[in-house]
């Protein structure tokens, strides 16, 4: 996984078993490979690159992913059946019929010497869907004991079973906003709420963020980097207050939007994963709103998305449905992903 928060490459070595149509899983080994400044800057600026530059970055990123997986396998003395790579999202505009995740799958497969599944989203978009979120089928088949599965990464998204079918949607930007303002203060992220804890909530800013038109749309819906930086950042930037106040308000905004999503489909146990699960002020804010949250072990928090994309890759290999129309709004369920053979 390489997420919108740009914190690095998540690698998880996972094992799945199916017994009597019930799936179980284990995360056997895991690692986060932090991006150096040069690569982080290139990925951050990828939306502005020419076609030629973007193609080169996709190739370079594929070789980087493949190299790091090969090193990971050597260190842990493992021989995986398959690599499942989400890639790094540059463009996501399903309303215009396209989405783009870079990190050339052929380069990953040949560099690592392991068959690779990538490009999970485009089939669904071609079928008129959002191409996101894709994690909910994993929530349904691997984490069915929870009423809600909430992931707070660059974007906060949630899934639940409603009237016998899985539904899911992106709630709002989360760490993408907090990281953006942390970087202005010289830090990659708001570690231990070091900045947001010092700030005060700006009520007018909070109300304006809540009023953004995206939040009035009904699911299925999804957010992309371009929309967030076109719609949210300009609103926040026009307020003449401290960065700490802006970040405290962003945390409150995330909690309010999660509470709204929670209330729409009834109370129940919420499994939280993603970097936001480590943010003490956000977790405190969610608890204050009487949301029944469950925080799992650190490995599940950090690698749940990588685990589920591994699972999506396995389903693709088995030629079984891995994308749900009830989640994305596509005309039918589908089997997403392109397989590149290593030999």
VENKAZI-V423741 format. One record per helix or strand of 3 or more residues. SS is the DSSP state (H for helix, E for strand). FROM is the first residue (numbers start at 0). TO is the last residue. If there is no record, write none. Layout:
# VENKAZI-V423741
{{SS | FROM | TO} {SS | FROM | TO}}
This chain:
# VENKAZI-V423741
{{E | 8 | 18} {E | 21 | 32} {H | 36 | 43} {H | 45 | 47} {H | 50 | 75} {E | 87 | 92} {H | 93 | 95} {E | 97 | 101} {H | 104 | 111} {E | 115 | 117} {H | 121 | 125} {H | 135 | 141} {E | 147 | 151} {E | 154 | 161} {E | 164 | 172} {H | 174 | 183} {H | 190 | 192} {H | 195 | 197} {H | 202 | 209} {H | 212 | 215} {H | 224 | 230} {H | 232 | 236} {H | 242 | 263} {E | 269 | 272} {H | 274 | 277} {H | 279 | 287} {E | 292 | 294} {H | 297 | 316} {H | 324 | 327} {E | 337 | 339}}
